[in-house]
Amino acid sequence: MDALRNDRESLVVITGGLGRVATVLRPHLRAHHRLRLVDRAASAEPAPIEPGIDVHQADIGDPDAAYRAFDGADAIVHLAGDSNPWHGWDEVYAANVPPTETVLAAAAERGVPKVVLASSLHAVGEYNRPEYWPVSPQLEPRPCCPYGVTKVEVEALGRSHAERTGASVTCLRLGLTGWPLTERRYLGMWLSNDDAGRLFLAALRTPEPYGVHFGVSANTRNNWDTTSAQEALGYRPRDDSEIFAGSAGPPSGPVCRIFDDSETSGCEERP
């Protein structure tokens, strides 16, 4: 297993490269590596792409397009997909599972040594209850919605890829990333923009055979155990959602079973 070279010449290909999470990560990764962004969209909105970043408009679910996009890649960060927990099974499966299979197959053909897969806390959302806090990433998956189920499948595909090819695969179960923290229920799962950059850089540089880690900040009300990310990846989160506790409001509506019916699910003070 090889980690990404820690130099400005290494090439990181980001799928979903014009999306919300990629927009958060771009300045952090660009400071250390060359970037190629792959996305179905024709242009970035609202954040323009900085000079020197390669942009490919392509459907990453197309095997030929994926193979071309990964030419010369030292690492792949796979962010493309449907992250909406309200969407039904057919919709999120089609957007998340077959494209990941295509990405990993193309990565294998190209011999890409490092792959980072974006997973989600929704893969274990049913554990977001006081009796399980802090939730361990070593627990059996318990997805809370169809989106979470697809992320469990993505993780399984990543493990199979690592075992078959010898590539290093890291799955990051991301919390609230790239969204404003306006609701109290998200205080325990917030991932700041800066911590997101630290997390992905740490994952890219770590040659673990296969790993699954939580991606949240150093939140006072954290419900998710980041010990594995700290020990295996060297991730050092610095930010705390508590600065938003006074301004964050009540829920805007139902999400899925990652929260129960209580307004403060995941946010009450603990002794």
N, C-alpha and C positions, 0 to 999 in steps of 0.2 A: 504494500500500500504506500502511495506517495501523496504527500500533501502538496498544496500549491506552492510553487517557488515564491519566496518573499522578495519579489523585485518588480520593477515597473515594466518589465518585458513580458511577464506572464499574461496570458489572455483568459479572461473570464467571460463566458457567454451567459447572458441572463435572458431566460425565456419570460414572456410577459413583461418585456423590458421597458414598456411605456406605461405600465400600470402603477397602482398606488404604492405597493411595497417597493417596487424597483425604483420609483422616484425618491423614496426615503433612503434607499441604500446607495444610490448612484454616487453622490459626492464622497461617501466614505470609501467605497471600493475604488473609485477613480483615482483617489489619492495614492493608491498602492499598486494598481494593476491596470493593464489595458482592458477596455470593455467593448463588448459587442452586444447590442440590444436586439432581441428578436421579438417581434410582435406583429399581430394581424393588423393593427392600426397603422394608418399612413403617417401620422404625425403625433407628437406629444402635446397633450393639453392637461393642465395649463402651463406646465414647466417646460421651457425649451431645452433642447439637448445641447450640452456644452460642446464646443469644438473639439475635435480629436476622438470623439466616440463614434464607433461604427454602428450603424443602424440597418437592420435587415427587416424589411416587411415580408413576413411569411407566416403561413399557418404551421405551427410547430407539430401539429398532428399529422402532417404529410411527411412520410418517411424520407422522400427525396429532399424536401426542404430542410428537414432536421439534419440530415447528413451534410448538406452544404453549409448550414449555419454553424456546425461544430468543427469546420475545417480549422486546424491549428489550435484548437481549444486546449488549455491546460486545466480548466475546471468549468463546470456548468452549475449555475444556480437556477433551478427550475421553479419558477413562480407562476407560470401561466396556469389558468384554471378558473373555476367558478367557486368563489368563497362565500356564497350567499346561503346562510342556514335556512332561509325560507323556501328555497327552491326544492322541487321534488326530486325523487331518485333518478328518473331518466335524464333529467337536465344536468344534474351535477355529475352523474356517472359519465355521461358522454364527454363532459368538459374536463374531467379530472383523471379518469383511469386510462382509457385508451391512449390519450396523448402522452401520459407518463410512460406507458409501455413503449411508445414510439421514440420518445426522448432517450430512454435507457438503451434501446436497441441501437440507435444511432451513436450514442456515447460508446457503446461496446465496439461498434465497427470502427470508430475513430480512435479507440484506445485512450479515451479521456480518463486520467487517473483519479480525478476527484469530482464528486457530484454532491451537491447540497440540495435536498428536497424540502420545499415548504410544506409542512404539515400544519396541524392546528390543535389547539386545546380541545376542540370539539371531538377529537378522536377519543378523548377520555372525559368528555363533558359530564357524564353521569356521576363522576366522582366529586364534582364541585358541591360538596355537602360538608357541613361541619365535622361529621364523624371521620372524614378522610383527610382533612387539612393537616399539614400540607400534602398535597397529592404527589405521590412518587411516580416518576416516568416509568418505573419498572412494573407497575401494576398492569394487569391484563387490560387491553383496550375496552372501553365502554362508551361508544359514541352516543351522542345525544340527539342526532339528527342525520338525515341522509348525507349531508355534506361531511359530517364526521365519519360516517361509514366509508366514504370514498377515500378519506385521508388514511384510514387504517389500511385500505388496500394499497394506497401509494407507498406507505411504509413497508408493507410486505414485498412489493415489487422492488423497492430499494434494497432490502435485505437479500433477495434472490439475486439481484444484479451484483451486489458485493461478493456474494459467495461464488457466483459463476465466473466472474471476470477478475477478481482480485482488486478491483477499484475500491477506493475509500468512499463510503457513502454516509452522509450525516443527514438525519431528518430533524428538522426544527419545528416543534409544535408551538407556533406563534400565538401570542395573545393579541390584544387590540393594538394593531400596528398601522400607523399612518392616518388614524382618525382622531378628531378632537375628543378629549375626555370630558364629556358633558353629562354623563350619567354615573351615579354612585356605584351601580352594580359592576362597572368595569374597572373600578379602582384596583381590584386584586389581580387583574390580568393585563394591565397596561404594559406595553413595550415602547419606550421612548424612541424617537428617531436616532439619537446618538447611541443608545444601547443596542438598537437594531444593527447599526453599523458595526459596533464592537462584536456582537454575536456572530454575524456572518463572516467577518474577517477572521475571527477565532476558528470558526468551523472550517473555512477554506484552508487554513494553515495546519490543521490537525490531521494526521494520517491514521486515524482510527479505522479499523476494518469496517465497522458498522456501528452507528449509535443513534439513539433517539433522545432528544433533550427538550426541555421546556424553554420557550423564549419569552421571558417577561423581565421587567426591570426590578430594581431592588426596592420593591414596594413595601411600605409598612404593613399593609393589609394583604400581603401575598399569600395566595392559597396553593401555590405551585412550587414544588421543591426544585430549585435550580442547582442543587449540589452537583449533579452529574455534568451539567454544562460548565460549571466552574472547574471541576476536577479533570474532566476528560478534554475539554476544549481550552481551558484557561480563560473563560468568559468572566469578565469582571463588571457587572452592572453597577451603575453609579446613580441612576435617577430614581426618584420616588414619586409615585402618583399622589402622595399625601398633599402636595402643594395645590392640588385641584379639589381636595375634599370639600372645601368650603363653598366652591362654586358649582360642583357637580350636582345635577338635579335628579329627580325621580326617573324611573324607566319611561321611555317614550312608547313602549308597546311590547308585546311578547316577542321573544327571540326563538328559543327552542328549550329543550330540557336542561341545557347547561345551567340555567337559572331555575329556581323553584318559584312559587307564587309570591314570595316575600320581596318587597322593594329593596331590602338590604341584603339579599342573598349574596354571600361572598364578601360582604363589606362590614359586618359588624365588628366591633372591638372585641379582642380576645384578652382574657386575663393574663 
